[in-house]
């Protein structure tokens, strides 16, 4: 079974603080993604990666950085957190263009910025 | 860029009836259309998908229909059960690009 794990699962941060959300996958997928889920918006893509060393901007990258140091790990970094970044963040991995193009999601990280 | 719209934000059906959730997309180059299910307080998991080379795909009680002309696709659930209650997300992508999601439809199956 494909596995994507995220940490932390819950985080409370202060405005202006730095937050790092981590994601690890054991699927050996090249592609990894960070989405945020907000009521009324569904899931929106923040950053994604095609493999180690690669990061690409998604639809809403402002205020976020990403890092992919290895095939297995993909981090989302909020250098200066703001209350508007309060959300649930999902990491996913997948191999688009293959027979099984589905994404495998982590459990989610709930971030509250006060 | 691609925009995926999910028309029903909530849907309530009686147990045993059928449910239909509709989505539209804007990018004519989109070729992959997956559906995901999110149970309360949990993550998303894949349920069924369809590619643009077919217009219908069935997996047990789930059927996806694709109308490329209208840029519309739909998820049909037959003989609904309480465990079908969840939020369902449609998504669309061009080959090799990332998936864009609809806003989700909360399905309630009422006994």
HADDOCK unambig.tbl for C-alpha pairs under 7 A between the chains (distance, minus, plus):
assign (segid A and resid 40 and name CA) (segid B and resid 103 and name CA) 5.93 0.50 0.50
assign (segid A and resid 41 and name CA) (segid B and resid 103 and name CA) 5.17 0.50 0.50
assign (segid A and resid 42 and name CA) (segid B and resid 101 and name CA) 6.45 0.50 0.50
assign (segid A and resid 42 and name CA) (segid B and resid 102 and name CA) 5.81 0.50 0.50
assign (segid A and resid 42 and name CA) (segid B and resid 103 and name CA) 3.74 0.50 0.50
assign (segid A and resid 42 and name CA) (segid B and resid 104 and name CA) 5.85 0.50 0.50
assign (segid A and resid 43 and name CA) (segid B and resid 101 and name CA) 5.77 0.50 0.50
assign (segid A and resid 96 and name CA) (segid B and resid 95 and name CA) 6.78 0.50 0.50
assign (segid A and resid 96 and name CA) (segid B and resid 96 and name CA) 4.94 0.50 0.50
assign (segid A and resid 96 and name CA) (segid B and resid 97 and name CA) 6.84 0.50 0.50
assign (segid A and resid 97 and name CA) (segid B and resid 95 and name CA) 5.40 0.50 0.50
assign (segid A and resid 97 and name CA) (segid B and resid 96 and name CA) 4.93 0.50 0.50
assign (segid A and resid 102 and name CA) (segid B and resid 34 and name CA) 6.82 0.50 0.50
assign (segid A and resid 102 and name CA) (segid B and resid 46 and name CA) 6.50 0.50 0.50
assign (segid A and resid 104 and name CA) (segid B and resid 45 and name CA) 6.81 0.50 0.50
assign (segid A and resid 105 and name CA) (segid B and resid 43 and name CA) 6.72 0.50 0.50
assign (segid A and resid 105 and name CA) (segid B and resid 44 and name CA) 6.17 0.50 0.50
assign (segid A and resid 105 and name CA) (segid B and resid 45 and name CA) 6.78 0.50 0.50
assign (segid A and resid 106 and name CA) (segid B and resid 43 and name CA) 6.73 0.50 0.50
assign (segid A and resid 107 and name CA) (segid B and resid 42 and name CA) 6.71 0.50 0.50
assign (segid A and resid 107 and name CA) (segid B and resid 43 and name CA) 5.07 0.50 0.50
assign (segid A and resid 108 and name CA) (segid B and resid 43 and name CA) 6.37 0.50 0.50
